[in-house]
Amino acid sequence: MTTTAERLEQAISLKVEGSYDEAVEILTALLQEDSGNAEVHHQLGLIYGFQGLFDESLQELETASGLQPERVEILIDLAMTYAMLGMYDEAKQGFERVLELDPENRKAREQMVYFEDMAAAG
């Protein structure tokens, strides 16, 4: 029998290949075994976003962030999803949180410039 880590790795590979339905199947099975696995929620949230299931994506990414509030990668993906959906206040707060944890984070710094430009133009 394969381990959780191996199954998660398989699901990520399927996600990268674009085999989203197969990846979701593995990830949802993993969540039935361990609903507190932040990385499984994270990956599932990303896939749902790729599939255009934005409510589900946000729910999974928010769950992942709640389980591991210090994980910069999760926070960035959540903030990027908020930004993509036009939820700019939430996105800005997310990127600010990333910069609290990792002041040199390039992606968060780039996004904050965007928000500063928006504020200056508005």
Residue pairs with C-beta under 8 A, 6 or more apart in sequence:
2 10
4 30
4 33
4 34
4 37
7 26
7 29
7 30
8 26
8 27
8 30
8 37
8 39
8 40
8 43
10 26
11 22
11 23
11 26
11 27
11 30
11 40
11 43
12 23
12 43
14 20
14 22
14 23
14 26
15 23
15 43
15 46
15 47
15 50
20 47
20 50
20 51
23 43
23 47
24 44
24 47
24 48
27 40
27 43
27 44
27 47
28 44
30 37
30 40
31 37
31 40
31 41
31 44
34 40
36 67
37 67
38 63
38 64
38 65
38 67
38 68
38 71
38 74
39 64
41 60
41 61
41 63
41 64
41 67
42 60
42 61
42 64
42 71
42 73
42 74
42 77
44 60
45 56
45 57
45 58
45 59
45 60
45 61
45 63
45 64
45 77
45 78
45 81
46 57
46 61
46 77
48 54
48 56
48 57
48 60
49 57
49 61
49 81
49 84
54 81
54 85
57 81
58 78
58 81
58 82
58 85
61 74
61 77
61 78
61 81
62 78
64 71
64 74
64 78
65 71
65 74
65 75
65 78
68 74
69 75
70 101
72 98
72 101
72 102
72 105
75 94
75 97
75 98
75 101
76 94
76 95
76 98
76 105
76 107
76 108
78 94
79 90
79 91
79 92
79 93
79 94
79 95
79 97
79 98
79 108
79 111
80 91
80 111
82 88
82 90
82 91
82 94
83 91
83 111
88 115
88 118
91 111
91 115
92 112
92 115
95 108
95 111
95 112
95 115
96 112
98 105
98 107
98 108
99 105
99 108
99 109
99 112
102 108
